Amino acid sequence: MNIGTKYNIENEIPHWDFNKELQETCNKWEALLNKIEIEGTRDQKIMFYTALYHTMLMPVDRTGENPLWTASLPYYDDFYAIWDTFRSSHPLITLIDPARQADIVNAMLNIYKYDGYLPDARSGNSNGRTQGGSNAEVMIADAFVKGLGGIDYGLALKAMLKDAMYPPGGNGEKEGRGGLTDYNSLGYVSSRFVRAGTRTVEYAYNDYCLAQVAKGKKRKGEYQRFIKQSDNWTNLWRDIEDNGSRGFIMPRDPSGKWIDSIQCDVTEGRYNFVKYTPLTNEWPICICWWCGFFYEATSWEYSFYAPHDIPQLIEKSGGKAAFHKRLDTFFDNGYYNVGNEPSFLTSMLYHWIGRPDLSSQRTRAIIDENYNSTRNGIPGNDDSGAMSSWLAFHMMGLYPNAGQPYYLLTAPYFKETKIKLDQGKEFIMVAEDLSNKNVYIKSAKLNNKPFNQAWIDHQDIINGGKLVFEMTDKPSDWGNSILPPTIK
């Protein structure tokens, strides 16, 4: 070890000067963190820049250090895991450091070329355990629809199709899509596979993302197949009631029969059947927390997950009024899990019923009650910066729907936010009259023109410009008539 360390130091830093190396490292971090400038309180700055720093830590650039192969493309390791980071961490990197995000996507494609599948989790130069879907597809689609250059999207589509069409065999826990034979023949992953609920709803969104790249590459056949499969989440939608809401993602066997109990390992080596309801949390009831119907969540949480077709989700829930009630029940009854990723988008779903003011209200309450500037200021495992990136976006008043080319808008925490973009451009957000009471958007202007929608295209941001909010102390009807797009 000492020999290796000495060798690396002599080759990488031949003229060792500790203070010089320290200053150069500080300068590099300062340049990265300075991509976004904010006007806020000291505590707000601590929270925001800590979150930004955490977002940039993983995956790790190990270009030139991979013992398995050499290639001209960059190499990144420690995707820990894409299931955690695809939702907001990578969209944040795309926004402020697109060149790095392009390198990360290219590194994933290099892994596919040499290892056979895109990674979901990866560490120590080896693909690791999959959590739910094949969510590298979401990262690729996010880069594609936002026009990220320097990526071979033809190769990317080939890698996505490999995930979607070819079962990984005995490596279903390591890469690819476990339960794929069921999914492609039945339209859902049946109860004979673990994490069937998580896999079904996430595969459906993965298929949507694949379809978007296929459409852009003019692959009509693949587009039609996978846009149709993106509705597969509905095949596990069971018309049952729980706590005043109807319709939940529930287990189903290969014959199509609904399952009312699941089998799991309740003691070491002894299996038992556990009654399954929309509020059942398999762990710690089942000692194997990989082996339930959902991964780290309940049906109440995952039954909000159709990010590509929220209007259909609202319809299946009984319409806007019923969906409004469902969201309120979810948050007011404590079904929301602040410390995990499956519900990252849920507080923003009020946008789709014309109530972005309620999205702001819910999100602000989550932040104020669970995040702060102390050493315990993050609710749970940060998961490679996932929780931090969620916070950073929301403090700016933006939130991505990963894999789609827009951001949802809510009331920001800062009087001014300046995002420094490529080619010297800047996108500035100003919150006029912002205060502890004035936390609702009354009106907005984009580049001095009235802006009446509570979402903004990625292109509008990277073109540079200025978005000005007029803040007020009461909910308003701003943004309630032009709903976020549903892109097919």
N, C-alpha and C positions, 0 to 999 in steps of 0.2 A: 504493500500500500504506500509506504513512504517513497519507494522508488518511483511508483507511478505518479504520485503527487509531485515529486521533484521534477520529473520529466515534463509533466504538463505545465508546471509553472515556468520552467526554463524555455519551453517552446511558445507558450502563449504570452508570457510577460518577461521577455529577455532582460529588460532593464527595470528591475523591481524598484518601485517607489510607492510605499504604502499610501502616503498622503495624496499622491497623484492619482493612484487607482481609486481611492475613496472619492475624490472630487469628481473624477470621470463618471463613476457609478451614480453619484448624486445628480450630476448634470443629465445623465440619461433618464433617470426617473423623473426629474423635474420636467424634462421635455415631454415625456409621456403624460404626466398628470396635468401639464399645462395645456393639453388639448382641449380642456373644458375649463372656462373661468366662470366663477359664480360670485354673486353678491348676496351674502347671507351672514348669519351669526357665527361666532367661533365654533359653537357646538355643531351647527349645521355643516360647517366646512370640515370639521373632524370626521363626521359621519360620512359625508359625501366622498372626500378624497381617500379615506380608508377603504370605502366600497370600491372606488375606482382602482385603487392599488390591488385589492384582492382579486378583482376581475382579470387583471393582467398576469397573474402568477402562473396559471395553468391553462392549456397544456404547455409543456416546456420545450423550447427550441433546442433540439439535440442534433442539429445538422452537423455532419462530420463525425459524430460519436456513435453511430449505429454499427454494431459489429456484424449484423446479419447481411447487409447489402450496402452498396454505395450507389448513389444516383445523383443526377444534377438537381433534382427537386429537393426542397427543404424537407427535413425530417423532424416531426414533433412526436413526443411521447407524453405519458401521464395525462391521458384523457380519462378523467376520474370523476364522473363519467359523462358522456354526451347526453344521457338521459337527464342529468342535472343541468347541463350548461346550454343546451340548444335553445331553450326558451327565451333567455335574456342575455346571458353572458356573451355568446357569439354575435348576436345582433348589436350589442354595444361595441364590441371590437370592430365589427363591420363599419359602424358609424364613425368611430374616431381613429381607427388604424386599419383602413381597408387593405393595405398591402400585407399586413401581418395576417389578416383573416384569409386572404388569398393563399398565403403560404401554408396556413393550417389546412385549408381544403386540399391543396395540392399534396400535402403530406399524407392526408387520408387516402387520396387516390394512389399514392405510391405504396401505401400499406396494402390496398386492394390488389395492386399489380403483383406484389410479391407474396402476400399471405392469402390471397384468394377472396377475402371479404373486407368490406369497410368495417372499421372498429365501432363498437359502442362504448366499451371501456377498454383501456389499454394502459399498461404500465410494465416497466422492465422489458421493453421491446416485444411484448406479447399481448395479443388480444385477450381481454379478460371477460368477466361474467356480464351477460346482457341483463338489463333490468326489465325493459318492456319491449318497445318497438325497435325498429332499425332506424334510429333517429338521426343518423348521419345524413339520411335523405332530406331531413328538414334543413340541416345546415347547408347542404348543397343548393336546395331550392331557394333558400333565403339569399344566398350569394347570387344566384342566377336572376331572380326577379328584381334584385337591387342593382343589377348591372355590374357586378364585380368582375374586373378584367383579369387576364393572365391565367385563366383556368380552362382546361380542356373539358368543355361540357359534354362533348361526345363521349369521352372516356367516363365522365361522371355518370352519364345516363346508363352506360354499360354496367357500371358498378351498382347502380341503383336497381337495375333489372335483375342482376345476379341475386341481390337480397330478396327481391319480390317473387322470383320464379323458381329458385333452386334451393331446396331444403339443405341445411348444413349438416345433415346426418347426425352423428354422435356429438357434434360440436354445437348443438342448439343452445347450450348454456353459455357458450363462448362468443359466438358471432352469428350473423345471419338472423333468420326468423324461425324460432322454435314453434312447432305446431303449424307450420306452413301448409302441410298437406291438407289438414282440416280447413284452414283458412281459405285456401284456393278451391276446395271442393264444396264445402258447406257454406262458405261466406262468413264464417266465424271460427274462432278457436274453441273447441268443445272442452267440456269438463275433464276430459282424460289427460289434458295438459295443464301444468301449473301456470299461474298468472294469465289464465285465459282471458279474463276481462281486460286487464291492462294491455295485453297483446292485441286483442281484437280492435279496441278503440284507437290504439296508437298505430297499428298497421293501416287502419283506414286513413288516418291522416298522413302517414308515410306514403300511401298510394296517391293521395291528393297531390303531395309535393312532387312525386315522380311524374304525375300527369302534367304538372305545370312545366317541368323541364322538357318532357316529350312534346308538348304543344309548341314550346319555343323552338325546338329543334325540328319542327314540322314532321313529327312521327305520329301521324294521325291514328294509326291502329293502336299503338301503345297508349296514346292519350285517351282514346275512347274506352279502352279496357280499364285503365286505372282510375279514371274519373268516376266510372260506374262503381268500381270496388271501393271508392272512398265513402260510399253509403253503407258499407258493411257494418259500421257500428250500430246501425238500426236493427240488425239481426239479433242482437242481444238485448234490445229494448223491450222490457216486459211490462205489461199494463197492470202494475200493482200499486197500491197506495202505502205511503209511509209518512207519518206526521203531517198529513194534509196535502201532500204532493203526490202526483201520479206519474208513473213511468220511471223505470230504473234499469240500468245495465245489470243483468243478472245471469247466473250460470245456466248452461244448457248442455245436454249430452249430445252425442253424435247423431242420435235419431231425431233430434229436435225437441225433446222433452225438457221442460223447465225443471231445474234442480232446486230443491228446498233445503238441502244440507250439503256440506262439503266434507270430504275425508281429509284428515291431516294428522300429523304426528303430534299427539298430545303429551306423550312422555317418550323417552328414548326407546325407539323401536316398537312402540305400541300406537296403533292408529285408531282413530275414533271418528264418528260423524258429528259434525258441528252444525247446528241450525244456522242457516244463512239468511240474513236480512240486509236491507240497504245500509244499516249502521254497523254491521258486523266488521270488526277489525280483527283479522285472523291472528295477528301477533299481539300479545303473548299467549293467546289461547293455543295456537299451534306453535310448537317450538321452532319449526322451520319457517322463518318469515319470508323465504323465497317461494314457498310452496302453496300459497293460497290462491284465491281467485284474482285478487288485485295485488299489485306490488306497492306496499307502504301507503295504502289508502283504502277508503271505503267506497261503496257504490254511490253514496251521496256526493263524494268528491268527483269520482270519475264520470258520473252521469251528467256533468257539465262540460265534458270534454269532446267537443266537435268544433274545433277552432276554425274550420273551413266552411261550416254551414250552421252558424248560430240561428238563422231564421228557421231552419227545419227543426232544430233542437227546441226552439220556443214553441213551434207548432205542436210538436209531440208532447210537450209539457202542458198543453192546454191553452196556449195563447199568451199574450203579453201580460195580462193581469195575473194569471196563474204562475207565469215565470217570475214576475216581480215578487209574488208571495213566496215562491220557492227560494229565491235568492235571499230574501229577508229571513226566512226560516233557517237557512244554511248558516248565516252569520250570527243571527240572534241566539240560536240554540247551541252554539259552540261546535258545530260540525266542521267548520273551517279549521284546517291545520296550518298555522302560520309558519311552522318549522319545516315544511317540505314543499317540493316543487309541483305536484299534481294540480294544486289550486292557484298557481301563479296568475293565471288569466282571469280567474273567476270574479274578483272584485270589479273588473272592468266590463262585465257582461251587461250591466245596466245600460251601457251605450246602445245596445241593440234593441232596447225598448224605449229609446228616446229620453233616457234619464242620465246623461253624463254627469249631472250634478251629484247623483247618488253614487256613481263610480268614484268621484272625488271624495265624497264623504266617507265611504267605506275604506278606501285606500289610505286616506289620511288617518283614520282611526287605527288601522292596522299598524302604521308606522309609529304614531305617537304612543301607542300602548306597548310596542314590542321592540323598537329600535332606540338606541341612544348612543352617546359618545363615550361610554365607559367600556371597560374590558369585557363586560358581559352584554355588549350592545347589539348582538345579533341573536335572533331566536333559534338556537339550535346549530347544527352542523352547516357551515357555510358552503360545503359541497363545491370546492374549487371556484369559489366566487359567485356561485349561483344566487344565493340570498343577497349578496352585496350588489350584484348587477340589477336585481329587482328593485332594490332600494334606490340605487343611483338613478335609474330611469324615472322612477316615480317622483323623486325629489325635483327632477327637472320638469315634470309635468308631461312626460312622454312614456308610452309603453308599446313595445312591438307585439304584433301577432306573428311570431316567427314563421318564416316560410312564405310570408305575404308582404307586399311592398308598401305598407303604410304603418303609421304609429297612431295609437289612440291618445287623445289629449285630455289632461285633467289639470286642476289648479296646481301650479308649481309652488315649491317652498321658497324659491329665490326671487328677489326683485328683478334680477337680470342673470341670464345664462348665456354665455358665448361659447359656441362650439366651433373650433378651428378645423377647417376642412382642407382638402387637397387644393393645390394651385392658389393658395393664399385666400381662399374664400372663407367667409364666416356666416354662421347662422345664429342670430341673436333672438332670444326670447325675453320679453319684458313684461312684468306683471305690475301694472300701474295701480297704486293705492292698496297694494298687498299689505295685510296686517294680520294679527292673530284672530281678528274677527272677519276680515274680508278675505274669505277663502273660497269664494264662488266666482266663476267667470260670468260676467254680465254681457260682454261683447268681445270681439276680437277683430284685428286687422292683420292681413298678411301683405307686406310690402305696400302699406297705406290703402289697401282695398278691403272692404268688409269681408270677413271670413266667418261663415256661419255653420261650419261643420266641426264636430269634435274629433276629427282625425285628419292626418296630413300625410301626403305621399312622401316616400323616401326621396324622390327626385326633387321635390320642392325644398327639402332641407339641404341636399348636397349642391343644389344650384346656388346656395347662399341667399341671404335675405333677412327679413326682420318680422317676427310675429309678436304683436302687442296685444296683451290681454287687459281689459278693464275689469278690475275686481270689485266685488260687492259683498255685503254681509248676509245676503239672502239667496236661496236657490233661484235661478232664472230659467228662461226657456231657451237660452243659447245652446245651439248644437243639437236640439231635440228633433229636428225634422229631416236632416240629411244623415241617414244611418251609415255606419261603416259598410264598405263594399263586401259583397259576396262574389268572389271571382271564380268562375268555372273555366 
